[in-house]
């Protein structure tokens, strides 16, 4: 009996140590992101970054937030989403419309950026709620199918959308038949067009900054890491591990999955708003199925449920194609090779066994030296 209690106690101690190690790894993200931000600001202020690298700073922040938010759905909730770029698109075009509409009434760029990001997050949250309401009640891969369709529908709707703003307010028409133009908006100011159908948002005043991207990353990390360790987060993890057991314990599966999914889409909307306000022109084609798969690649290669891994994967895999651009035809080939190597390194049992063989030897050497 005493031996059994000792084993249980040692198992519980081991479990607590694993949890604490996981917590340390996650919360190490904050100082690492801060250190990276400080380094990039130093390099930028001293003219050590070329124009190409400067232009990548804000998009990298956006894709990091996208990877973190999708990891909440895929890694923490255990559901597959193939249309996460659709929620990014909602945030992007909502943020652009709000920002351009407030140019005269809110002249302060930073305040207008905050309002636009909040608006983009709110619209994406509503979209996530409407998608999750019928789908999250079901089991299987229905969420993946519906989000895939949602992303394509949003892209088609934006391609048919014509939006403008003047002193009379916001003007919106849908060009489903392809017969309408910006002139049909009836704007008193011909330069008041914001979204021009298939051309997308044109003439947007760029107000996104690298500092704003850093702040959004920190907010995203804070929200997700605290959510995972909250009562709601533990309920979501229980549902992911064993839905039947969670239901038998009285956990409201629909409620907790909806909270996690809406939170994920809200963060994607924030990233989209920042992304849309970083470019003078942006079209709906930018948020297609390939973008959703790209973000999913960041999550899978970084590790499901591993927030620090998502940050590293998103940063490296977004910068790598641009860094290899000088190699012309061999650029994407090398990118594919790097992806394969990363997958082998993170998922190959032989590689993991190699590390397990090396680490004990190091511990033995340290013990022998002591």
N, C-alpha and C positions, 0 to 999 in steps of 0.2 A: 504493500500500500504506500509506504514511504517512498519507494523507488518510483512508483507511478506519479506521485505528486511532484517529485523532483523533476521528472521528465516534462510534466505539464508546465512547471514553473520555468524550466529552461526554454521550452518552446515559446512561452509567452514573452520571455525576455528577448529571444531572438526575433520574434515578430515586432516587438517595440523598437528594437535596434534597426530593423529594416525600414520601418515607417519613419523613424527619425532620420535615417540616411536619405530617404526619398524627400523628406521635407527640406533637409539641408541642400540637396541638389536643386530643388525647385526655387528655394529662396535665394540661392546663389545667383539666380537670374538677375535680380535687382542690381547688385553691385557690378556684375559683368556688363549689363546693358548700359549702366551709368558710365563705366570705364570706357566702353566703346564709343559712347556719345561724346565724352570729353576728348577722346583721341581724335575723332573725326572733326570735331569743332576746332581743335588745335591745328590739325593739318589744313583745314579749309581756311582758317583765318591767316595762316602763314603762306598761303598760295601754293601748297604742296599737292592739291587735288586739281586735276584737269577738269575741263568743262563736262566731259562725259561722266566722270565720277560724281561731280557736284549734282548733276541731273538725276543721278540714281539714288541719292540719299533719301528723298521723300518716298519714292516708290518702294524702296526696301522696307521702310517702316510700315507702309501699308500692307505689304505682303507678309510681314512678320505678324501683324495683327490678324490678318486673314488666316494664317496658319494656326495661330493660337486659338482663334474662335472655332475653326473647323475641328481642331483637336478636342475641343469641348464636346462636340457632337459625336465624332468618330471614336476618340480615345476614351473619353469619360462616360458618355452616354451609351456608346456601343452601337450607334446607328450610322449607316452610310448615307452621306449626302453628296450627290453628283451635280448639284446646281448652286453651289455656294456663291459663285460669281454673280448669280442673279440678284442676291441680296446686296452684294457690293455695288451692282449696277443701280439698284434702287437708291442706295445711299449717295452714289456719285451724282446722279442727275437731280435728285432732290436737293442736294447741297449746292449744286451749280445754280439751279433755279432760285433758291432762297438767297444765295449770295448776290446774284445779279439783280434781283428784285430789290435788295436793300442797299444798293450802291449809294443812293442819294440820302436815304433816311438814316443809315448807319455808316458814316464815313470811316470809322475806325476798323481797320482790316482785321485785327485780332479778335475784336468783339464779333464782327460779322462771321469770321471763321468758326468761332465757338457756336454761334447760333446755327450756322449751316450744318456743322457736325451733329449737333443735337437733333436737328430736323431730319437729317439723313438716317440717324440711328432710330428715331421714332418711326419713320416710314418703313424701314427694314424690319423693325420689331412687329409692326402690324402685319407685314407680309409673312413673317415667320409664324405669327399666331394663326393667320388664316390658312396657311399650308398645314400646320401641325394639328389644327383642330380635328379634321377628319382622319388624317393619316396616322398620327401617333396612337390612335386607338387600335390599329392593326398590328399584326406581327409579320416579320419577314422583311423583304427588301422593298416594301412599298414606298418608304421615304426616299430611297435612292431614285426610284422611277419618277415619283411626283416632283422632286426637286430638279431632276434633269429636265422634265417638261416645263417646269416653272421658269428655269433659266432661259430656255428657248422662247417661251411666250413673252417674257419681259423684253428680250432683245427685239422681237418682232413689234411689240407695242411701241417701244421707244423709236424704232425706225419709222413708225407712222405718226409720231407725235410732233406737233409744231407748237412752240410756246414762245410768247413774247410778253414784254412788260412796258407800260408807259404810265403817264400820270393817272390814267383811268383804272389802273390795276393790272391784274394778270389776265392774259388772253391765251386760251388753249383750244386747239382744234385737232381732230384726228383725221389723218390723210390715208384712209384705208384703201381708197380706189386710185390713189396717185394723181388726183386731179387738182389738189389744192396746193397753194404756195404760201410763203410768208405774207404776201400782199393780202391774202384773205383774212388775216388776223385783224386788219383795220387799225394798225398802230399809228399813232400820231407822230411817233419818232421811228423813222425807217431803220435806225440802228438798235432798236429795242428787242430784236429777235434774240432768243436765248437758245432754243433747240430748233433745228431746221430739218426735222425728219431724219432721213438716212444719213445726212451729213453729221448729225449729232449736235453736241453743244459747241458753238463756234463763237470766238471772240470773248471767251471767259477771262476775267481779270484774275490772274493767279495770285493767291494769297496764302497758299500752303507753305509751311516752313519745316525745316528739319527739327527744330525745337518742338513744334507742335506734334510731329510724328513721334518724337521721343516721349513726350508726355502721354500720348495715347497708348504707346506700348506699355508704359509703367502702369497706367490705369487698367489696361487689359490684364496684365499680369496680376495686379492686386486683386481685381475682381474674380478672376478665374481661380487663383490659388486659394483665396479665402472661401470661395463658393465650394470648391472640392472638399475642403475640410470642415464645412458647416454641416448642420443637421440635414439640410436639403441635399447637399452634395453626397453625403453618406447614403442617403436614400437612393439617389441616382446610381451610385456605384453598386448598391445592393440589387437594384433592378437589372443592371447590366450583367452582374454575375449570375443571378438566378431569379428570373422574373416570378416564377411560381412561388418560390419561398418568400419573396418580398410581398407578394399579394397575400399570402397566408398569414403574414405578420401584420397585415392591416395597412400596408403602404399603398397610397393612391398612385398607381403607376402613371396614369394619364397626366395628373397634376404635376408630378415631379419631372417627367420627361418634357412636358410643355415648358416648364420654367427653364430648363437647361437649353432647349432648342431656341426659345425666344431670346435668351441671353446671348446665345451664339450668333443669331442673325443680327441682333442689335450691335454687337461689336463689329460684325462684317459691314454694317451700314456706316459706322464711324470711319472705318478704313476706306470705304468707297467715297465718302464725302471729302476726305482729305486727298484722296487720289484724284478725284475729279477737279478739285481746285488747284491742282499742281500743273495743269496743262491748259493752254489757250484753246485747244480743240480736242474733243474726245467723242468717239462714236460708240454706239452700242456693241459693235463687233469686238470691241476690246474685252467685253465681259462674256465671251462665248464659252462653249463647253471645254475648249482647250485650257482656258484660264482656271476653270473649276478643277480639272485634272491636275494642272500644275500645282495648285494649292494642296490638293490631296497627296501629291508626290512629296511635297515638303513635310506633311504630317507623317506619312508612312516612313520615310527615310529618317526623320528625326526621332521617331519612336512614338507609338500610340500612348497617349497619356503623359508623355515627356515634354514639358513646356520648354525647357532649355534646349532640348534637341530640335524642337520646331523652330526656335529662333535661329539656331546655327544653320540648320538645313535651308531655311528660307533665305538667309543672308548669302550663304555660299552658292546655292544653286541659282539665285537670281543674278548675282554678280558674275558668276563664272562664264556664261555665254558672252557677256559684254567684254569681259577681260580677254577672252579668246577671239574677239572679233577680228583682230589683225591677222589671224591664221586663215581667214577667208573660208575656203571650201572644207577645211579640216576642223572647223570650229565645232559644229554640231556632232561630228564623229567623236571628238575628244570629250564632249559633254556627255554623250551616251556611254562612253567607256567609264567616265567618272561615276555616273549613276550606277552602272553595273558593279563597280568596285565597292561603292558605298553599301549597296544592297548585300553583297557578299560579306562585307565586314560586319554588318549589323545583324544579319540573319543566318549566317553560316554556323552550324554547330561546331565544325572543326576549328574555326577562328576563336569561338568562345572557349573551347577546350584548351586551345593554345594559351589564352590569357590565364585560364585557371591553373595551368601547369606552371606558368611563369610566376604568378603572384605568390603561391605558397613558398616557392624557393626564395623569393625576396624576404618573406617573413622569417624563414628559417635562418637566413644569413644575418638578419638583424638580431634575432634571438641569440645566435651563436656569438655575435660580436659583443652583445651585452653580457 
